[in-house]
């Protein structure tokens, strides 16, 4: 890979834009949109019907499905850049302490450049979602609205632990799962109530996103304390928040295990049971080896939790399709 020292100005700008977009959130958004599209597909067609009972020739159908998927991904990623970019614009001084590698904090981007990127991404997201129907517009628009009130003064809900967590798991858990599922189900010609499996995934993601929301503040305690951001970590300490996050994540995995044992309809219960029990064991194994006094270990563990989040949007759709 070309180093940033030898890279051209365009390459350096693109590398800075990639960091500005917060890659772990880009990956999470992409996988969630793809996963929900596949869950919607599994609701309409399953087993051999995915190949035999389609409303048009197989190749034509899946080409159209990929077009729908790409058309939804672009505005969702635009909204993602808008939300994380807006947060960075309002947190430049804090990020110089907590995340000095980010482009605005490091000086790779000026605030003016940051504002242009955020505005462009936001307009792109709203425009492209609006032409695809009110379901996608509602999903993208509501996500952006919650991201705005999370960051922008004087509301700036990130100052308050409850409301900050509500914004994060409200978007990741409810808005994304329900909104994108309804959008893709409509495109596929489906109707009726949202199936139980979507609500189960939504419940899992709500708990997971809440755990992420409170855990992410553990390595950021120094900057948050200096700038009067009263996170749970600032108020109660990193050890307490770490334990709470671990137990919330455990509840999420045990919830899926319980639903699999109960016999969650329209899913492969064996796959759900074995994978979530295995991941729960692995999670606790790794959590016991984190030194909370070691900033790098805490940050690495936080990034690993995001990988578990990514993995759910692989496992759950597969369990819905393979049954």
C-alpha positions, -999 to +999 in steps of 0.1 A: +000+000+000+013+035-008+023+054+023+007+087+031+041+104+028+046+093-009+009+095-019-003+121-044-026+149-031-056+131-044-047+099-027-040+118+006-074+135+003-092+102-003-074+086+026-084+114+048-120+111+035-120+074+044-109+082+080-135+110+081-162+086+072-153+063+102-148+030+083-163+008+110-196+026+107-195+024+069-190-014+071-218-017+097-242+003+076-234-016+044-238-050+060-271-040+077-286-028+045-275-059+026-286-082+054-321-066+056-325-069+019-317-106+021-341-110+050-368-093+030-360-117+001-362-147+025-397-135+035-409-135+000-391-166-013-374-194+005-356-227-003-360-237-039-384-209-044-354-186-046-346-202-079-379-216-092-408-194-082-395-159-090-417-135-108-393-132-138-363-151-152-337-158-124-309-137-139-332-107-146-346-109-110-313-110-093-299-082-115-329-061-105-324-071-069-288-059-070-299-026-086-324-021-057-296-029-033-271-005-048-297+023-051-305+020-013-268+017-003-257+050-018-281+073+002-276+052+033-238+056+031-243+093+024-264+096+056-237+077+075-210+102+063-233+131+072-239+118+108-203+109+117-190+140+099-213+163+118-203+148+150-166+154+142-174+190+132-188+197+167-161+177+185-129+191+170-114+202+203-125+170+221-111+148+193-077+165+196-075+147+229-096+115+223-091+108+186-062+130+173-059+108+142-092+121+127-088+145+098-104+176+114-085+170+147-052+164+129-056+193+104-059+171+073-092+187+067-102+223+075-136+229+092-147+244+059-139+213+040-156+192+067-188+213+063-188+209+025-184+171+028-212+169+054-235+191+034-229+173+002-234+139+018-266+150+035-281+164+003-271+133-017-287+111+009-320+130+010-322+135-028-315+099-038-338+084-011-366+108-020-368+096-056-370+059-044-401+063-022-413+075+012-401+044+030-365+049+022-368+087+026-384+081+061-355+058+070-327+080+058-343+112+069-351+101+104-316+087+108-301+120+098-325+139+121-315+118+151-278+122+142-283+160+140-299+164+174-272+141+188-244+164+178-256+200+172-259+226+200-280+237+218-298+203+219-266+182+216-281+150+231-246+134+234-242+153+266-268+131+283-261+094+286-297+083+283-306+104+253-272+097+236-277+060+239-313+064+227-302+081+195-276+055+187-297+024+193-328+041+180-311+045+146-291+013+145-318-008+161-352+004+151-350+029+122-325+009+101-340-026+107-376-017+103-372+010+076-349-009+052-369-041+057-401-023+047-384-007+018-371-039+003-402-059+011-422-033-009-399-035-038-402-073-038-440-070-038-446-081-002-472-069+022-486-076+057-472-074+092-435-073+099-425-109+107-413-119+142-377-126+130-373-090+120-384-079+155-360-104+171-331-090+151-342-055+160-343-064+197-308-079+194-294-048+176-310-024+202-292-041+230-260-044+210-261-007+199-268+003+235-237-016+247-216+000+219-230+035+228-219+033+264-187+013+257-173+038+232-170+064+259-146+044+281-115+053+260-128+089+256-131+097+293-103+122+294-116+145+266-153+141+277-144+151+313-124+181+302-153+194+280-181+186+304-196+157+285-213+137+312-211+102+298-218+072+320-180+066+321-174+101+334-201+097+360-197+061+372-163+050+360-149+028+332-150-005+352-187-001+360-196+008+324-175-021+310-193-046+332-227-032+322-218-033+285-207-070+289-240-080+306-261-061+280-243-079+251-248-112+269-285-105+272-286-099+234-269-132+226-290-152+252-321-136+237-313-151+203-304-184+219-337-185+238-357-177+206-338-204+187-347-229+214-383-218+213-383-223+176-382-189+159-403-192+127-388-188+093-352-193+105-326-221+108-328-225+146-298-248+148-275-223+131-287-194+153-283-215+185-248-228+177-233-196+164-247-173+192-236-197+220-202-199+204-199-161+201-211-155+236-184-179+250-157-161+228-169-127+240-166-136+276-132-152+271-119-121+255-135-097+279-117-113+308-084-104+292-090-066+288-070-043+311-091-012+316-060+008+325-045+001+291-061+025+266-050+005+235-065-027+248-098-010+255-099+005+221-090-028+204-117-046+223-142-019+213-133-024+177-136-061+181-172-056+194-180-038+162-168-070+143-193-090+163-220-065+152-209-069+116-211-106+119-247-106+131-258-092+098-241-122+081-254-149+104-290-138+108-297-134+070-281-168+063-303-183+090-333-168+073-324-179+038-311-214+048-341-232+063 
